[in-house]
Amino acid sequence: MKNLIKIIMLTVPFITGSSCNFTPKELNSNLAFKVEATTGEGSIWHPDRNTLFWVDIEGQKLYEYYPDKQDCKTWEFDRMVSTVVPETDSTVVVSLQDEIVRVNLNDGSLSSIAPIPDKDGKVRCNDGKCDPAGRLWIGTMGFGAPKGAGTLYTVVPDGTVTTKLEKVTISNGIVWSANKKFMYYNDTPTGKIARYRYDEKTGEILFDGIAVTLPAGSGAPDGMTIDGNDNLWVAQWGGFGVYCYCPYTGELLAKVEVPAPNVASCAFGGKDMDTLYITTARAGLSKEQLEEYPLSGSLFVCKPGTSGPKPYKFKQQTE
């Protein structure tokens, strides 16, 4: 069984500017943690704990991966769990199927922050992340992914839930530029990454065009992270990898090939934030595909030659 992942990347320094022309380069990386997650999602580094959190949506599990031990601790829930974000050194905030809750990592206790509208059980929470001000942006999708059934919300620590975008189909990857002026967002079936003007103080957004149109046959945009030069790293469902794009030109800069068809999320982490963690899924694969790609559902890791910012934590906004 091969545990190596090939990374095809473009070799000019990862800088923003007038040119994003890169020469292909091949790198290798290893399997980080073998597990049969149905849909491994929501990967995010916890800077206070120096660990990676991620979830298995249908498996109703939260994972905490310890890189030094190459092992995971798990928490189980009574509903689907789709997103996790750091809060303190002993708490994280997660989205359950229809609710945002705080998890005490010391004793496993839960406290409710806010319910999320589930439209009589027809929709559930999906991907999310905190913005520079500490708001949690959480999106929903309908069961079976009917067009336009989902919504993108913000949630703050006092429990206030605010609608940001409606008629979303599969709300997914969301990140903010280094200057905090732009937000990038995926509605998976569109095959595009949208750019929005973003106001950190108010949380208001304004559509500002399409940053990236994914290459045909490369899968659909799922989870997403951003590096220190504002390049977008996108987990592509059905695309066997994570793809890196320059959002100013839409150009493909790199591809991390993963031995699993359905790649669901990615996040920078590690001491220097230069390690890319990648989650995958077994969902949607036939018996034959699972036999061909037995590592589907596992956590992968690579060193792509660039680093990302530390993730934003869930916190109360300051005046």
C-alpha positions in Angstrom: 0.0 0.0 0.0 1.4 3.4 -0.9 1.4 6.0 1.8 3.1 8.6 -0.3 1.2 11.5 -1.8 2.5 13.3 -4.8 2.3 17.1 -4.7 2.6 18.9 -8.1 3.4 22.5 -7.5 4.6 25.5 -9.3 8.0 26.7 -8.3 8.3 30.5 -8.1 8.0 31.9 -4.6 4.4 32.1 -3.4 4.0 35.8 -3.7 1.2 38.0 -4.8 1.8 40.3 -7.7 1.4 40.7 -11.5 2.5 37.2 -12.4 1.5 33.8 -11.2 3.4 31.8 -13.7 4.9 28.7 -12.1 7.0 25.7 -13.2 5.7 22.3 -12.0 7.6 20.6 -9.2 7.0 17.3 -7.4 7.1 16.8 -3.7 6.1 13.9 -1.4 4.1 13.6 1.8 2.8 10.9 4.1 -0.4 9.5 5.5 -0.9 11.1 8.9 -3.7 9.1 10.5 -5.6 6.1 9.0 -9.3 6.1 9.8 -12.4 5.3 7.9 -14.3 8.5 8.3 -17.5 8.7 6.3 -17.0 12.4 5.6 -13.8 13.8 7.2 -14.4 17.6 7.2 -13.7 20.9 9.0 -9.9 20.6 9.6 -8.5 23.4 11.7 -5.4 24.0 13.8 -5.8 24.9 17.4 -2.9 27.3 18.2 -3.2 27.0 22.0 -3.1 23.2 22.0 -0.8 22.6 19.0 -3.2 20.0 17.7 -5.5 19.6 14.6 -9.2 19.3 15.0 -11.5 17.8 12.4 -14.8 16.0 12.2 -16.6 13.1 10.7 -20.0 14.5 9.7 -22.1 11.3 9.4 -19.9 9.5 12.0 -21.0 12.2 14.5 -17.4 12.4 15.8 -14.9 15.2 16.6 -11.2 14.3 16.3 -8.2 16.0 17.9 -5.0 14.9 16.2 -1.7 15.0 18.1 1.1 15.3 15.5 3.8 14.2 18.0 1.9 11.1 18.9 0.4 10.5 15.5 -2.8 9.7 17.3 -6.3 11.1 17.8 -8.6 11.7 20.7 -12.4 11.6 19.8 -15.7 12.9 21.1 -19.0 11.5 20.0 -22.3 13.4 19.5 -26.0 12.5 19.1 -26.2 14.4 15.8 -24.1 15.1 12.8 -21.2 17.5 13.5 -19.8 19.5 10.6 -17.5 22.3 11.8 -15.1 23.0 14.6 -13.3 26.3 15.5 -11.0 27.1 18.4 -12.1 29.3 21.3 -9.8 28.8 24.4 -7.1 26.3 25.4 -9.8 24.1 26.8 -12.8 24.8 24.6 -13.8 24.5 21.0 -17.1 25.5 19.3 -18.8 23.0 16.9 -21.8 23.0 14.6 -24.1 20.2 15.2 -26.9 19.4 12.8 -29.1 22.2 14.0 -27.2 23.9 16.8 -23.9 25.7 17.7 -22.4 24.4 20.9 -19.4 24.8 23.0 -17.4 21.7 23.9 -15.4 21.6 27.1 -12.4 19.5 26.1 -11.5 18.6 29.7 -14.8 16.9 30.7 -16.6 16.6 27.4 -19.6 18.7 28.5 -21.6 20.8 26.1 -23.3 24.2 26.4 -25.6 25.6 23.8 -24.7 28.9 22.0 -27.5 29.1 19.4 -29.9 27.0 17.5 -29.6 27.1 13.7 -32.8 27.0 11.6 -33.2 23.5 10.1 -36.4 24.1 8.2 -38.3 21.3 9.8 -35.4 18.9 9.6 -34.8 19.5 5.9 -31.4 21.2 6.2 -28.3 20.8 8.3 -25.2 22.8 9.2 -22.2 22.3 6.9 -18.8 24.1 6.7 -17.9 27.2 8.7 -15.0 29.3 10.1 -14.4 32.3 12.3 -13.7 35.7 10.7 -11.0 38.2 11.9 -13.5 39.7 14.4 -14.4 36.3 16.0 -17.8 35.8 14.4 -18.5 32.2 13.4 -19.7 32.0 9.8 -21.7 28.8 9.4 -23.5 27.6 6.3 -26.3 25.0 5.8 -27.4 22.7 3.0 -30.5 20.6 2.4 -30.5 16.9 2.8 -30.0 15.6 -0.8 -28.5 19.0 -1.7 -31.6 20.6 -3.3 -30.7 23.8 -5.1 -30.9 26.9 -3.0 -32.0 25.3 0.2 -29.1 26.5 2.3 -28.2 29.7 4.0 -25.0 31.3 5.3 -25.2 32.8 8.8 -23.0 34.5 11.3 -23.1 33.5 15.0 -21.6 35.5 17.9 -21.0 34.4 21.5 -24.2 36.0 22.8 -26.2 33.7 20.6 -27.2 36.2 17.9 -27.7 34.5 14.5 -27.6 36.8 11.4 -28.4 35.8 7.9 -25.7 36.7 5.4 -26.5 34.8 2.1 -29.6 32.9 1.1 -30.4 30.4 -1.6 -27.1 28.6 -1.2 -26.9 24.9 -2.3 -23.9 23.4 -0.5 -22.3 26.1 1.7 -18.5 25.4 2.0 -15.0 26.7 2.3 -14.6 30.3 3.6 -11.5 32.4 4.2 -10.4 36.0 4.5 -7.5 37.8 2.8 -4.5 39.0 4.8 -5.6 42.6 4.7 -9.0 41.6 6.0 -10.7 43.3 3.0 -12.0 40.3 1.1 -13.7 37.0 1.9 -13.6 34.0 -0.4 -16.5 31.5 -0.4 -17.5 28.2 -2.1 -21.0 27.2 -3.0 -19.9 23.7 -4.1 -22.1 23.0 -7.1 -21.2 26.3 -8.8 -17.6 25.1 -9.4 -16.5 28.6 -8.6 -14.9 30.5 -5.7 -16.7 33.8 -5.1 -15.0 36.9 -3.8 -16.8 39.4 -1.4 -15.8 42.7 -0.1 -15.7 42.3 3.7 -16.1 44.8 6.6 -14.4 43.5 9.7 -16.2 45.9 12.0 -19.8 45.3 10.8 -19.4 41.8 9.2 -21.1 43.1 6.0 -20.2 41.5 2.7 -20.7 42.6 -0.9 -20.3 40.3 -3.9 -17.1 41.3 -5.8 -17.0 38.8 -8.6 -15.6 35.3 -9.3 -12.0 34.8 -8.1 -11.6 31.3 -9.5 -13.4 29.0 -11.9 -12.3 25.4 -11.3 -10.8 23.5 -14.3 -13.2 21.1 -15.9 -12.9 17.5 -14.6 -11.1 18.6 -11.4 -13.9 18.0 -9.0 -16.0 20.5 -7.0 -14.8 23.1 -4.4 -15.2 21.9 -0.8 -13.2 23.1 2.2 -10.6 25.8 1.7 -7.7 27.5 3.4 -5.5 30.4 2.5 -1.7 30.9 2.8 0.3 33.9 3.9 0.4 35.2 0.4 -3.4 35.0 -0.2 -3.2 32.0 -2.4 -6.2 29.7 -2.0 -5.8 26.0 -1.2 -9.0 24.2 -2.1 -10.0 20.6 -1.3 -11.9 19.4 -4.4 -14.5 16.7 -4.0 -14.0 14.2 -6.8 -10.7 15.8 -7.7 -8.2 13.5 -5.9 -6.5 16.4 -4.2 -6.0 20.0 -2.9 -5.6 22.6 -5.6 -3.9 26.0 -5.1 -5.0 29.1 -7.0 -3.9 32.7 -7.3 -7.2 34.6 -6.5 -6.0 37.6 -8.5 -5.7 35.8 -11.8 -7.6 32.6 -11.2 -4.6 30.6 -12.3 -3.9 27.1 -10.9 -0.6 27.2 -9.1 -0.3 23.7 -7.5 -2.0 20.4 -7.0 -1.6 18.1 -4.0 -2.6 14.6 -5.2 -4.3 12.5 -2.6 -5.0 8.8 -2.9 -8.7 9.3 -2.3 -11.3 10.7 -4.8 -13.3 12.8 -2.4 -11.1 15.4 -0.6 -13.1 17.5 1.8 -11.0 20.0 3.7 -7.5 21.3 4.3 -5.8 23.5 6.9 -2.4 24.8 7.7 -0.9 23.9 11.0 2.2 22.9 12.9 4.7 25.0 14.9 5.5 27.2 11.9 2.0 26.8 10.3 3.8 25.3 7.3 2.1 21.9 7.3 -1.0 21.3 5.2 -3.4 18.8 6.7 -6.0 17.2 4.4 -9.2 15.3 5.3 -11.0 12.9 3.0 -14.3 11.0 2.7 -15.6 7.5 2.0 -19.1 8.9 1.3 -20.2 8.6 -2.3 -17.7 5.8 -3.2 -18.7 2.4 -4.5 -17.4 -0.8 -3.1 -15.0 -1.1 -6.0 -13.7 2.5 -5.5 -13.1 1.8 -1.8 -11.1 -1.3 -2.7 -9.1 0.8 -5.1 -8.6 3.7 -2.7 -8.6 2.1 0.8 -7.2 5.1 2.5 -10.3 7.2 1.8 -11.6 8.7 5.0 -8.1 9.2 6.4 -6.1 12.3 7.4 -3.2 13.2 5.1 -0.3 15.7 5.6 2.2 17.5 3.4 4.8 20.3 3.4 3.9 22.5 0.4 6.6 25.0 0.8 4.5 27.8 2.1 2.7 28.6 5.3 -0.7 29.9 6.5 -1.9 32.3 9.2 -3.1 31.1 12.5 -6.9 30.5 12.5 -9.2 33.1 14.0 -10.9 32.1 17.3 -14.5 32.4 18.3 -14.8 35.5 20.5 -16.9 38.5 21.4 -16.4 41.5 19.1 -14.6 44.5 20.5 -15.8 48.0 20.0 
